[in-house]
Amino acid sequence: MDDIKYSFIIPCYKSSQTITNVIELTIEEIRQMNNENFEFILVNDCSPDHNETINVLKKLAEKYSFVKVIDLAINTGQHNAIMAGLNYAEGEIMIGMDDDGQTHPSQLTKLFSELEKGYDIVYGYYPEKKHNIFRRIGSFFNQLSVKILVKKPNHLKTSSYWVIKRFIRDNIIKYESSHTYLQGLFLRTTKNIASVSIEHFEREYGTSNYNFKTLLKLWSNIIGFSVVPLRLSTYLGYLFALGGFAGGIFVFIQKLRKPHMAMGWPSTMVAIFIFSGLILLFLGLIGEYTGRMFLAQNREPQYVVKEKINFDEGEEKR
């Protein structure tokens, strides 16, 4: 695999303390494989750290000609930032990594070895995660949702550490919506996907940038790849309509048998609240789909490039 060019796509967000070590460890690992044909696409996702991250990225670009930097004008989220990097990558093999050192370069050989077996995509997964309990719960719920909504195979285990072939990139960058969900794009491009067990390293510095809000936003992007929630609303509509019809018959019969039976105000209010809540829930869901179509029609950008460093002059995205 000496002649194959590798592209490492790394979204950067408040990573001034970690990214240099990630790059240098990765360079060392790749050179141990006797390969000098590689590049790094570092995407600064508008880090709110008084330019500390972008300044470190610029220093890396000055030191290494194969380190390319994309500075985004607005924060777009990890998956959109990766899409920005994928659009400008040139390698035959592309690798997604994090900026915090947890997707450790020492595990690359395992991913590459699995890819050589003929797979189009290889995920690294962690038997033992170093995330906190909140992040683990969020990840579990996310994975469960993907299985139900996007039909992810039960045997496939995923993470933010992955390797893909160039044709996968060429297909997924055709997706232009701002609500990017990479796993959904991968799964609808190929089913020839493997996962391999790797070690999950401790975070080198700071804490995860994912909080409840960002995890919820990422989870909501899944619905852009499935109509299951809309079908669920239809099935629930049938179910509650049938239940309401059966309940109405039961109440009518009871009233005939017991003419003086008082009708229950509390039960009526509970029913109103339940069904009103369900109606509003699914109206909101339908509105979410409609809103996304509106945003897509108005071409809301996935990302906005402010500056590119170490790219050839006039070089455009794929």
Backbone hydrogen bonds in HBPLUS format (Angstrom, degrees):
<---DONOR---> <-ACCEPTOR-->    atom                        ^
c    i                          cat <-CA-CA->   ^        H-A-AA   ^      H-
h    n   atom  resd res      DA  || num        DHA   H-A  angle D-A-AA Bond
n    s   type  num  typ     dist DA aas  dist angle  dist       angle   num
A0004-ILE N   A0001-MET O   3.25 MM   3  5.41 155.6  2.31 105.0 112.3     1
A0092-GLU N   A0005-LYS O   2.92 MM  87  5.51 132.1  2.15 131.5 142.8     2
A0093-ILE N   A0005-LYS O   3.20 MM  88  6.44 169.8  2.21 164.0 165.0     3
A0006-TYR N   A0037-ASN O   3.13 MM  31  6.63 153.0  2.20 141.0 145.6     4
A0039-GLU N   A0006-TYR O   2.88 MM  33  6.31 139.3  2.04 152.9 166.0     5
A0007-SER N   A0093-ILE O   2.89 MM  86  6.31 151.7  1.97 155.3 164.0     6
A0095-ILE N   A0007-SER O   2.77 MM  88  6.13 162.6  1.80 161.4 165.2     7
A0008-PHE N   A0039-GLU O   2.93 MM  31  6.28 165.9  1.95 150.9 155.0     8
A0041-ILE N   A0008-PHE O   2.76 MM  33  5.99 174.1  1.77 165.8 165.2     9
A0009-ILE N   A0095-ILE O   2.76 MM  86  5.97 170.3  1.77 168.8 172.2    10
A0097-MET N   A0009-ILE O   3.20 MM  88  6.36 165.8  2.22 158.2 158.2    11
A0010-ILE N   A0041-ILE O   3.02 MM  31  6.26 172.1  2.03 157.8 159.3    12
A0043-VAL N   A0010-ILE O   3.05 MM  33  6.29 163.5  2.08 143.7 148.6    13
A0012-CYS N   A0043-VAL O   2.68 MM  31  5.62 169.0  1.69 155.3 151.3    14
A0045-ASP N   A0012-CYS O   2.94 MM  33  5.94 167.2  1.95 160.0 163.6    15
A0018-THR N   A0015-SER O   3.16 MM   3  5.40 153.2  2.24 108.7 116.4    16
A0019-ILE N   A0015-SER O   3.05 MM   4  5.69 172.0  2.06 163.1 162.4    17
A0022-VAL N   A0018-THR O   3.20 MM   4  6.46 158.2  2.25 152.6 159.3    18
A0023-ILE N   A0019-ILE O   2.97 MM   4  6.19 163.0  2.00 155.1 158.3    19
A0024-GLU N   A0020-THR O   3.00 MM   4  6.20 171.7  2.01 154.9 157.2    20
A0025-LEU N   A0021-ASN O   2.96 MM   4  5.97 160.0  2.00 148.3 153.7    21
A0026-THR N   A0022-VAL O   3.05 MM   4  6.13 152.9  2.13 142.1 149.8    22
A0027-ILE N   A0023-ILE O   2.90 MM   4  6.15 159.8  1.94 154.7 160.1    23
A0028-GLU N   A0024-GLU O   3.09 MM   4  6.23 163.2  2.12 143.4 147.7    24
A0029-GLU N   A0025-LEU O   2.98 MM   4  6.19 153.9  2.05 143.2 150.4    25
A0030-ILE N   A0026-THR O   2.94 MM   4  6.15 164.1  1.96 156.5 159.7    26
A0031-ARG N   A0027-ILE O   3.00 MM   4  6.14 162.2  2.03 152.4 157.5    27
A0032-GLN N   A0028-GLU O   3.12 MM   4  6.28 138.1  2.31 138.1 148.5    28
A0033-MET N   A0030-ILE O   2.91 MM   3  5.16 144.2  2.04 102.5 113.8    29
A0034-ASN N   A0031-ARG O   2.96 MM   3  4.96 154.6  2.03 107.3 110.3    30
A0040-PHE N   A0066-PHE O   2.92 MM  26  6.28 161.4  1.96 158.1 158.5    31
A0068-LYS N   A0040-PHE O   2.75 MM  28  5.85 171.9  1.76 161.1 163.6    32
A0042-LEU N   A0068-LYS O   2.81 MM  26  6.15 169.3  1.83 170.4 168.5    33
A0070-ILE N   A0042-LEU O   2.84 MM  28  6.17 161.9  1.88 157.7 159.9    34
A0044-ASN N   A0070-ILE O   2.81 MM  26  6.18 151.4  1.89 160.2 169.6    35
A0072-LEU N   A0044-ASN O   3.02 MM  28  5.96 168.7  2.03 158.9 162.2    36
A0052-GLU N   A0049-ASP O   3.13 MM   3  5.62 159.9  2.17 113.2 119.5    37
A0055-ASN N   A0051-ASN O   3.04 MM   4  5.97 151.2  2.13 142.6 150.3    38
A0056-VAL N   A0052-GLU O   3.17 MM   4  6.40 154.1  2.24 144.8 150.9    39
A0057-LEU N   A0053-THR O   2.97 MM   4  6.27 159.2  2.01 154.3 160.7    40
A0058-LYS N   A0054-ILE O   2.94 MM   4  6.11 151.4  2.02 143.5 150.8    41
A0059-LYS N   A0055-ASN O   3.09 MM   4  6.34 149.5  2.19 141.1 148.9    42
A0060-LEU N   A0056-VAL O   3.02 MM   4  6.35 153.1  2.10 148.1 155.3    43
A0061-ALA N   A0057-LEU O   2.96 MM   4  6.24 150.2  2.05 144.1 152.5    44
A0062-GLU N   A0058-LYS O   2.92 MM   4  6.19 143.7  2.06 142.2 152.0    45
A0063-LYS N   A0059-LYS O   3.01 MM   4  6.24 148.0  2.12 142.9 151.3    46
A0064-TYR N   A0060-LEU O   2.86 MM   4  5.98 157.5  1.91 151.1 156.8    47
A0067-VAL N   A0064-TYR O   3.27 MM   3  5.51 165.1  2.29 107.7 111.2    48
A0069-VAL N   A0309-ILE O   3.06 MM 240  4.97 159.0  2.10 134.8 141.5    49
A0309-ILE N   A0069-VAL O   2.85 MM 240  4.97 157.4  1.90 148.7 152.2    50
A0071-ASP N   A0307-GLU O   2.83 MM 236  5.08 175.5  1.83 159.4 160.3    51
A0306-LYS N   A0071-ASP O   2.68 MM 235  5.45 156.9  1.73 156.7 164.7    52
A0307-GLU N   A0071-ASP O   3.21 MM 236  5.08 150.6  2.30 135.4 139.9    53
A0073-ALA N   A0304-VAL O   2.80 MM 231  5.56 163.4  1.83 157.0 162.7    54
A0081-ALA N   A0077-GLY O   3.00 MM   4  6.17 154.9  2.07 154.9 163.0    55
A0082-ILE N   A0078-GLN O   2.95 MM   4  6.23 151.6  2.03 148.4 156.0    56
A0083-MET N   A0079-HIS O   3.03 MM   4  6.28 151.8  2.11 139.7 147.5    57
A0084-ALA N   A0080-ASN O   3.00 MM   4  6.32 146.2  2.11 142.7 151.4    58
A0085-GLY N   A0081-ALA O   3.13 MM   4  6.51 156.4  2.19 146.0 151.3    59
A0086-LEU N   A0082-ILE O   2.83 MM   4  6.13 158.7  1.88 155.6 161.9    60
A0087-ASN N   A0083-MET O   3.03 MM   4  6.18 150.7  2.12 145.3 151.9    61
A0088-TYR N   A0085-GLY O   3.15 MM   3  5.47 140.5  2.31 104.7 115.0    62
A0089-ALA N   A0086-LEU O   3.35 MM   3  5.12 153.1  2.42  97.0 104.6    63
A0318-ARG N   A0087-ASN O   2.82 MM 231  5.28 168.8  1.84 145.3 148.9    64
A0166-ARG N   A0092-GLU O   2.95 MM  74  4.94 126.2  2.24 157.1 149.8    65
A0094-MET N   A0164-ILE O   2.92 MM  70  5.33 171.2  1.93 157.9 160.9    66
A0164-ILE N   A0094-MET O   2.84 MM  70  5.33 160.9  1.88 155.0 161.6    67
A0096-GLY N   A0162-TRP O   2.88 MM  66  5.25 159.6  1.93 144.8 151.7    68
A0162-TRP N   A0096-GLY O   3.35 MM  66  5.25 151.5  2.44 129.4 137.3    69
A0204-GLU N   A0100-ASP O   3.41 MM 104  6.22 177.4  2.41 171.6 171.4    70
A0107-GLN N   A0104-HIS O   3.09 MM   3  5.91 169.3  2.11 124.8 128.3    71
A0108-LEU N   A0105-PRO O   3.03 MM   3  5.45 170.0  2.04 120.8 122.6    72
A0110-LYS N   A0107-GLN O   3.22 MM   3  5.65 131.8  2.46 107.4 118.5    73
A0111-LEU N   A0108-LEU O   2.99 MM   3  5.18 114.9  2.43 101.1 116.7    74
A0112-PHE N   A0108-LEU O   2.89 MM   4  6.18 166.7  1.91 164.3 168.0    75
A0113-SER N   A0109-THR O   2.91 MM   4  5.92 157.4  1.96 142.7 149.2    76
A0114-GLU N   A0110-LYS O   3.18 MM   4  6.34 154.2  2.25 140.7 146.7    77
A0115-LEU N   A0111-LEU O   3.00 MM   4  6.25 153.2  2.08 146.0 153.9    78
A0116-GLU N   A0112-PHE O   3.04 MM   4  6.26 147.4  2.15 148.7 156.2    79
A0117-LYS N   A0114-GLU O   3.09 MM   3  5.46 156.5  2.15 107.7 115.1    80
A0118-GLY N   A0115-LEU O   3.05 MM   3  5.82 161.4  2.09 122.6 125.3    81
A0120-ASP N   A0192-ASN O   2.98 MM  72  5.67 159.9  2.02 154.3 160.8    82
A0165-LYS N   A0120-ASP O   3.18 MM  45  5.72 137.9  2.37 161.5 166.3    83
A0194-ALA N   A0121-ILE O   2.98 MM  73  6.40 161.9  2.02 154.2 158.8    84
A0122-VAL N   A0163-VAL O   2.92 MM  41  5.25 158.3  1.97 151.4 157.5    85
A0163-VAL N   A0122-VAL O   2.87 MM  41  5.25 148.1  1.97 147.6 157.8    86
A0123-TYR N   A0194-ALA O   2.87 MM  71  6.30 160.9  1.91 146.7 150.9    87
A0196-VAL N   A0123-TYR O   2.84 MM  73  6.32 153.5  1.91 160.6 168.4    88
A0124-GLY N   A0161-TYR O   2.90 MM  37  5.47 165.7  1.92 161.1 158.0    89
A0125-TYR N   A0196-VAL O   2.98 MM  71  6.08 158.1  2.03 147.4 149.6    90
A0198-ILE N   A0125-TYR O   2.89 MM  73  5.85 161.8  1.92 170.1 167.4    91
A0136-ARG N   A0132-ASN O   3.01 MM   4  6.30 152.8  2.08 151.4 160.0    92
A0137-ILE N   A0133-ILE O   3.01 MM   4  6.21 158.1  2.06 147.8 152.5    93
A0138-GLY N   A0134-PHE O   3.04 MM   4  6.30 163.0  2.07 149.0 153.8    94
A0139-SER N   A0135-ARG O   2.88 MM   4  6.06 154.9  1.94 146.1 153.0    95
A0140-PHE N   A0136-ARG O   2.89 MM   4  6.10 156.8  1.94 147.8 154.0    96
A0141-PHE N   A0137-ILE O   2.99 MM   4  6.22 166.2  2.01 154.3 157.3    97
A0142-ASN N   A0138-GLY O   2.93 MM   4  6.07 153.1  2.01 143.3 151.4    98
A0143-GLN N   A0139-SER O   2.86 MM   4  6.08 162.5  1.89 151.5 155.5    99
A0144-LEU N   A0140-PHE O   2.94 MM   4  6.15 157.5  1.99 149.6 156.0   100
A0145-SER N   A0141-PHE O   2.99 MM   4  6.16 155.0  2.05 143.8 150.5   101
A0146-VAL N   A0142-ASN O   2.99 MM   4  6.29 152.8  2.06 148.6 156.0   102
A0147-LYS N   A0143-GLN O   3.06 MM   4  6.32 153.9  2.14 146.1 152.5   103
A0148-ILE N   A0144-LEU O   3.16 MM   4  6.44 155.2  2.22 146.8 152.8   104
A0149-LEU N   A0145-SER O   2.75 MM   4  5.80 173.0  1.75 159.4 161.9   105
A0150-VAL N   A0146-VAL O   2.87 MM   4  5.03 145.5  1.99 124.5 135.8   106
A0152-LYS N   A0146-VAL O   3.45 MM   6  6.01 161.8  2.49 119.8 123.3   107
A0156-LEU N   A0153-PRO O   3.17 MM   3  5.50 148.7  2.27 107.6 116.4   108
A0168-ILE N   A0165-LYS O   3.07 MM   3  5.64 137.2  2.26 112.9 123.7   109
A0170-ASP N   A0166-ARG O   2.90 MM   4  6.24 161.1  1.93 155.5 161.4   110
A0171-ASN N   A0167-PHE O   3.16 MM   4  6.31 138.6  2.34 135.4 144.1   111
A0171-ASN N   A0168-ILE O   3.15 MM   3  5.33 131.1  2.41  98.8 111.3   112
A0172-ILE N   A0168-ILE O   2.99 MM   4  6.28 167.8  2.00 159.9 162.9   113
A0173-ILE N   A0169-ARG O   3.11 MM   4  6.11 154.8  2.17 158.3 161.1   114
A0174-LYS N   A0171-ASN O   3.23 MM   3  5.73 160.5  2.27 111.1 116.9   115
A0175-TYR N   A0172-ILE O   3.09 MM   3  5.67 162.8  2.12 114.0 119.4   116
A0184-GLY N   A0181-TYR O   3.08 MM   3  5.54 122.3  2.43 109.7 123.0   117
A0185-LEU N   A0181-TYR O   3.15 MM   4  6.50 153.0  2.23 148.2 156.5   118
A0186-PHE N   A0182-LEU O   2.80 MM   4  6.08 160.3  1.84 158.7 164.1   119
A0187-LEU N   A0183-GLN O   2.97 MM   4  6.10 165.1  1.99 147.7 151.7   120
A0188-ARG N   A0184-GLY O   3.13 MM   4  6.26 142.1  2.28 141.0 149.8   121
A0189-THR N   A0186-PHE O   3.08 MM   3  5.20 153.0  2.15 103.5 111.9   122
A0190-THR N   A0186-PHE O   3.15 MM   4  6.42 155.5  2.21 160.8 164.6   123
A0215-LEU N   A0211-ASN O   2.93 MM   4  6.09 165.1  1.96 161.1 165.8   124
A0216-LEU N   A0212-PHE O   2.90 MM   4  6.00 154.7  1.96 145.8 152.9   125
A0217-LYS N   A0213-LYS O   2.95 MM   4  6.17 154.6  2.02 145.4 152.5   126
A0218-LEU N   A0214-THR O   2.94 MM   4  6.14 159.8  1.98 146.7 152.0   127
A0219-TRP N   A0215-LEU O   2.87 MM   4  6.07 159.3  1.91 145.3 151.6   128
A0220-SER N   A0216-LEU O   2.91 MM   4  6.11 152.6  1.98 145.3 152.6   129
A0221-ASN N   A0218-LEU O   3.10 MM   3  5.34 139.6  2.27 102.2 113.3   130
A0222-ILE N   A0219-TRP O   3.00 MM   3  5.63 157.6  2.05 116.3 123.1   131
A0223-ILE N   A0220-SER O   3.29 MM   3  5.93 144.1  2.43 112.1 118.5   132
A0224-GLY N   A0221-ASN O   3.16 MM   3  5.63 153.7  2.23 109.7 117.2   133
A0225-PHE N   A0222-ILE O   2.89 MM   3  5.67 166.7  1.90 127.3 130.6   134
A0226-SER N   A0223-ILE O   3.32 MM   3  5.19 165.3  2.34 109.0 107.7   135
A0230-LEU N   A0227-VAL O   3.10 MM   3  5.41 121.8  2.46 105.2 119.1   136
A0231-ARG N   A0227-VAL O   3.06 MM   4  6.40 157.6  2.11 154.1 161.2   137
A0232-LEU N   A0228-VAL O   2.77 MM   4  5.99 151.4  1.85 154.2 163.2   138
A0233-SER N   A0229-PRO O   3.07 MM   4  6.33 149.3  2.16 140.5 147.3   139
A0234-THR N   A0230-LEU O   3.21 MM   4  6.56 148.2  2.32 140.7 148.6   140
A0235-TYR N   A0231-ARG O   2.95 MM   4  6.30 161.1  1.99 153.6 158.1   141
A0236-LEU N   A0232-LEU O   2.85 MM   4  6.05 164.0  1.87 155.1 159.5   142
A0237-GLY N   A0233-SER O   2.92 MM   4  6.01 145.0  2.05 136.1 146.0   143
A0238-TYR N   A0234-THR O   3.01 MM   4  6.38 154.8  2.07 149.8 155.3   144
A0239-LEU N   A0235-TYR O   2.92 MM   4  6.18 161.1  1.95 148.6 154.2   145
A0240-PHE N   A0236-LEU O   2.84 MM   4  6.00 173.3  1.84 156.8 157.4   146
A0241-ALA N   A0237-GLY O   2.95 MM   4  5.93 151.8  2.03 141.5 150.2   147
A0242-LEU N   A0238-TYR O   2.92 MM   4  6.06 158.8  1.97 148.6 154.2   148
A0243-GLY N   A0239-LEU O   2.85 MM   4  6.10 157.4  1.90 146.0 153.2   149
A0244-GLY N   A0240-PHE O   2.74 MM   4  5.84 156.8  1.79 144.5 150.8   150
A0245-PHE N   A0241-ALA O   2.91 MM   4  6.08 154.7  1.98 143.9 150.8   151
A0246-ALA N   A0242-LEU O   2.91 MM   4  6.14 162.4  1.94 150.6 155.2   152
A0247-GLY N   A0243-GLY O   2.82 MM   4  5.98 155.6  1.88 145.8 153.4   153
A0248-GLY N   A0244-GLY O   2.85 MM   4  5.99 150.5  1.93 142.6 150.6   154
A0249-ILE N   A0245-PHE O   3.08 MM   4  6.38 154.2  2.15 145.8 151.8   155
A0250-PHE N   A0246-ALA O   3.01 MM   4  6.26 157.9  2.06 146.3 152.6   156
A0251-VAL N   A0247-GLY O   2.94 MM   4  6.17 162.8  1.97 152.5 156.3   157
A0252-PHE N   A0248-GLY O   2.98 MM   4  6.11 157.5  2.03 144.6 151.1   158
A0253-ILE N   A0249-ILE O   2.94 MM   4  6.18 159.9  1.98 151.6 156.4   159
A0254-GLN N   A0250-PHE O   2.94 MM   4  6.17 160.3  1.98 149.8 155.6   160
A0255-LYS N   A0251-VAL O   2.89 MM   4  6.08 148.8  1.98 146.1 154.6   161
A0256-LEU N   A0252-PHE O   3.07 MM   4  6.35 148.2  2.17 143.0 151.1   162
A0257-ARG N   A0253-ILE O   2.99 MM   4  6.29 152.0  2.07 147.3 155.1   163
A0258-LYS N   A0254-GLN O   2.78 MM   4  5.88 152.2  1.85 146.0 154.2   164
A0261-MET N   A0258-LYS O   2.98 MM   3  5.45 164.4  2.01 124.0 125.7   165
A0268-THR N   A0264-GLY O   3.20 MM   4  6.31 147.3  2.31 136.1 145.2   166
A0269-MET N   A0265-TRP O   2.98 MM   4  6.28 158.0  2.03 157.1 162.2   167
A0270-VAL N   A0266-PRO O   2.91 MM   4  6.19 160.0  1.95 153.7 159.5   168
A0271-ALA N   A0267-SER O   2.99 MM   4  6.14 161.1  2.03 143.7 148.8   169
A0272-ILE N   A0268-THR O   2.95 MM   4  6.23 154.5  2.01 145.6 153.0   170
A0273-PHE N   A0269-MET O   2.89 MM   4  6.15 164.6  1.91 153.7 157.1   171
A0274-ILE N   A0270-VAL O   2.90 MM   4  6.13 166.9  1.92 155.8 159.3   172
A0275-PHE N   A0271-ALA O   2.96 MM   4  6.08 176.8  1.96 155.5 156.4   173
A0276-SER N   A0272-ILE O   2.83 MM   4  5.77 152.5  1.90 145.9 154.6   174
A0277-GLY N   A0273-PHE O   2.89 MM   4  5.93 155.4  1.96 143.4 150.4   175
A0278-LEU N   A0274-ILE O   2.99 MM   4  6.30 157.0  2.04 148.2 154.4   176
A0279-ILE N   A0275-PHE O   2.94 MM   4  6.08 158.5  1.98 143.5 149.5   177
A0280-LEU N   A0276-SER O   2.94 MM   4  6.16 165.4  1.96 150.7 154.3   178
A0281-LEU N   A0277-GLY O   2.84 MM   4  6.00 153.4  1.91 146.7 155.0   179
A0282-PHE N   A0278-LEU O   3.02 MM   4  6.23 167.5  2.04 153.8 155.0   180
A0283-LEU N   A0279-ILE O   2.87 MM   4  6.01 145.8  1.99 145.7 156.5   181
A0284-GLY N   A0280-LEU O   2.87 MM   4  5.99 153.4  1.94 143.1 150.3   182
A0285-LEU N   A0281-LEU O   2.97 MM   4  6.28 145.9  2.08 139.0 149.0   183
A0286-ILE N   A0282-PHE O   2.92 MM   4  6.06 164.2  1.94 143.5 147.2   184
A0287-GLY N   A0283-LEU O   2.81 MM   4  6.00 150.7  1.90 141.5 150.9   185
A0288-GLU N   A0284-GLY O   2.84 MM   4  6.09 140.1  2.00 140.9 151.6   186
A0288-GLU N   A0285-LEU O   3.11 MM   3  5.01 120.8  2.48  91.0 105.8   187
A0289-TYR N   A0285-LEU O   3.15 MM   4  6.55 158.6  2.20 151.4 155.1   188
A0290-THR N   A0286-ILE O   2.93 MM   4  6.20 165.1  1.96 150.8 155.5   189
A0291-GLY N   A0287-GLY O   2.70 MM   4  5.81 157.9  1.75 147.3 153.9   190
A0292-ARG N   A0288-GLU O   3.01 MM   4  6.18 153.4  2.08 145.0 151.3   191
A0293-MET N   A0289-TYR O   3.08 MM   4  6.39 152.0  2.16 147.1 154.6   192
A0294-PHE N   A0290-THR O   2.94 MM   4  6.26 150.1  2.03 146.0 154.9   193
A0295-LEU N   A0291-GLY O   2.88 MM   4  6.18 157.8  1.93 149.7 155.2   194
A0296-ALA N   A0292-ARG O   2.87 MM   4  6.02 155.9  1.92 144.5 151.5   195
A0297-GLN N   A0293-MET O   2.85 MM   4  6.01 152.3  1.93 142.5 150.5   196
A0298-ASN N   A0294-PHE O   2.98 MM   4  6.25 142.5  2.13 141.4 151.6   197
A0300-GLU N   A0295-LEU O   3.03 MM   5  5.55 160.2  2.07 147.5 152.6   198
A0299-ARG N   A0296-ALA O   2.97 MM   3  4.80 156.7  2.03 100.6 106.4   199
A0315-GLU N   A0312-ASP O   2.95 MM   3  5.32 159.4  1.99 134.4 134.5   200
